[in-house]
């Protein structure tokens, strides 16, 4: 881990993983939905490291927003 995008995307992934364990019922459906955010962070890391900074940051924001939406809506998670 040597670049800004390495630290940013790993930190976002760790936050999403912690939110999964703390704020959901830990079921398979929610995990699969949050996998989309993990893939977005991986692609954002590769794009950011390749010099596509704006697109990388946009994917990070989109991944965080999607994870927040999945956790807030409680898909497969705790009843609201």
Buried (B, 14 or more C-beta within 10 A) or exposed (E): EEEEBEEBBEEBBEEBBEBBEEBBEEEEEBBEBBEBBBEBBBBBBBBBBEEBEEBBBBBBEBBBEBBEEBBEEBBBBEEE
